[in-house]
Structure formats: C-alpha cells, structure tokens
C-alpha cells in the first residue's frame, strides 16, 4: 500500500514524520531517512493492529495539495 507522509523539522532537532490518513501514526529520527524508516515500521504495526482488530484499512482515494499563507495580527 502507498500512503502520503509528511516530514517536518523537529522542534529541537531531527525530523518528525507522520501519515495523515493513519491518525496518530507518527515517528521521528535524527535524519530524514531515519525518520522515514521509523515511520514505515510504525505504519506496519498500525496496519497489522487494524487487521487483527477486524477494522478497515484506510485508503487514499484522492489527494489535493495546497499551501496557504495566513496573516497573524
């Protein structure tokens, strides 16, 4: 299965990676590569738990990307 993931700079150091469609599935690492490897492992466990519990596996039907600029007063 293929999922969209997002990688962000960590607040203090390293990187945080997460998969928006798998709510709460987040991991981190000191490098982007490490954060993605850790997220892949977390996603695998997440999906296995869904299967064991008889719950549906989320799928991405369509994607739309947008960047918004927000003014702060």
Secondary structure, 3 states (H helix, E strand, C coil): CCCCCEEEECCCCCEEEECCCCCCCEEEECCHHHHHHHHHHHHHHHHHHHHHCCCCCCCCCCCCCCCCCCCCC
